[in-house]
Amino acid sequence: MNNSYSQWEDLDLWNEVKDHSNKEAFTQLHNRFAAPLFRLAYRKTADVAVAEDLVQDLFVTLWMHRDRIIIKKDVNIYLFGALKNRIISQLRKMMGNTAHSLSEINPDLLISYSNNTVEESIFVNEIQEQYEFQLKHIPEKSRVVFELSRSGLTHKEIAELLGIVEKTVEFHISKCLKILKNNLIYLIILIAGLSAIS
């Protein structure tokens, strides 16, 4: 394997995989992320075999659909987000597809199954859209740390992945939470007030 790939940025490696089907670049990505992805899957499922299958499925899908998958900025966020979705699906299967809220499985999610009224669904959709809008405008370093934390990684794992100290991770997460809270609280009050009037 070309040792120079170890010095490449994640996104450059992905573009090499996507544009040239480069197996060595793909192997480098796998080597970088397989272990932390497995730790997350195992922590959420408590099953070694299931965790290994989830990670393997993720990388197989990544390779098989490399020409259609678009990753513009952060490969790590894409991978952990994709794994989180697989974990949720797996937990639903393990629970027998019962109608438990996904928020009980992962409290970071705003909503999934719902018997809410139409007004409540609109309320949640509005908050979700504003959350995503505000998140896009947070400084990149803070946003990356925050989104990784929402994927289920511990502060220590994020620090190791990004090569920073845990205190820096805590700083970025606190910064994001403060920005999101300040920008969303007024919308929540407004929508809730309008709902009460109606």
N, C-alpha and C positions, 0 to 999 in steps of 0.2 A: 504493500500500500504506500501511496505517496505521503511521506511524513509531513509534507508542507500543508496538508489539509488540516492538521492539528492547529495551525495558526490562523485558519480562516474564520471569519465571523459566521455566526449561525445562518444568517439570511443569505450570505454568499454561497454557503454550502447547499442550502435549499434550492437556490436558483440554478446551481450546477446540476442538481438532481432533476429539477423540473425541466430545464432546457436541454440537457444533454444525457439524461438517464444515467448519470454517473454513479455507479455502484459503490465506488470507494468513498465518494462524498456522502452517500447515504449511510454507509457503515460508520463514518465519523459522527454523523448526527445520532445514530443509534447508540454509539459508544458514550456520547455525551449525556443523553437523556434517559436511556433505558433504566438505569438504577434508580434515579429519583422518581421516575414515573411508577416503577414497581413499588417503591416504598409507599407512595400515596395510595395506590390501588390496594395494597395489602392492609394498610391502616384502616381503610374504609370498609373492606370486605372481610378481613380477618381470615382469608383463605389463600394460601400460597398459589395453588393451582389456578384459581380464578384470577388472581392478580397477574400471574404470568400470561394467562390467555388474553386478558384485556389489553395488556401492553403489546403482546404479539399481534393481536388483531389491529391495534392502532397503527403499528408500523407496516403491516401488510397492506392495509388500506391506503396508507400514505404513499407507498411505492406503486400500488396498482392504479391509483388515481392521481398520480403526480402531475399529469398534464392538465388536470382540471382543478386541482386545489390551488387556491390563491392565498399566499401569505405575504403581506405587504411590509410588515415591520418586525414583529416579535415572534420568532419561531417557538420560543419556550411557552409563551402565552397560548399560542395555537395548540400546541401539543397537550398542555395540561388542561386546557378547556375541552379539547376533544376527549381526553381521558375521563374528565369529570362527567361528561354526558354518557359515556359507556358505563361508568360506575353506577350512575343513577338508574340506567336501564337494567343493569345487573341486579341491583338491590330490589328493584320492582319485581323482577323474576323470582328472586329469593323469597320475597314476601308473598308470592303467589298471585301477583298482579292485583292485590287488594287495593282499594281506592284510598290509600293513605296519601296525604299531601306530600309532595316532594320537598316541601319546606321542612318537614319533619326529618327527612333524610339528610338534607343539606340546608341549614337555616339561612344560607346566603341567597337562596333563590327567593324571589318575591312571591311567586304563585305558580301553581300547576293545576291539579285537579281543583275544581271549584263548583260549589252550588250557589255561588253568589248571584245577586240580581244583576241585571244589565248595567245599572248605574255603578255598582261596585266594580264590575269588570272594566268599565270605562275609566274609573278612578285609578285602578291598578295599572292599566295600559298607559295612562297619562304619566304616572309616576315612573314607570319603566322607561318610557321614551325620554323623559327628562333626565333620568339617571344616566342613560347611555350617552345622551348629548353632553351632559356636564363632564362625564368621565373622559370623553374625547378631548376636552379642553384643559385637562389637568396636565402639568408638565410631565414629559415622557418618563423620566426616571421614576417619579412617584407613581405614575399610572401603572408602569410595568410591575413594580413591587406590589401594589394594591391588587392588581388583577391576579397575580400569582397567589396572593394570600386568599383570594376568593376561590381559587381553584382547589384549596384544601391543604396547601403546603404550610408547614410550620415556619415560624420566623427563622429558626436555625437552618432549615432546608433552603429557604429563599436566600439567606446570607451566603451559604455555600455555593448555590447555583450561580449567583451574581458576583461572587467575590467581594462581598462587603460584610461589615460587622452587623450583629443583630440590632444594635442600637440605631443604626441607620435604617434598617428595615422598619423598626418601630416608628421612627420619625416620619418616614414616607407614608406609612399607613395612617398615622394620626393626622398628617397633613391632608390626605385625601378625604378622610372621614369628616374633617372639619369643613372642607370646601363643599363636599356633597351635602352635608347637613345644612349649612348656611344657604345653599342655593335651592334646596328642595323643600325646606320647611315652609316657605311662603306658599309654594304651589299646593302642598298638602293642606294647609289651612284654608286656602282659597277654595279648592275643590270640595273639601269637607263642608265648608260653609254653604256653598251653593247647593250641595246635596241636601243639607238640613233644611234649607229654604224651600226646595222643591218637595 
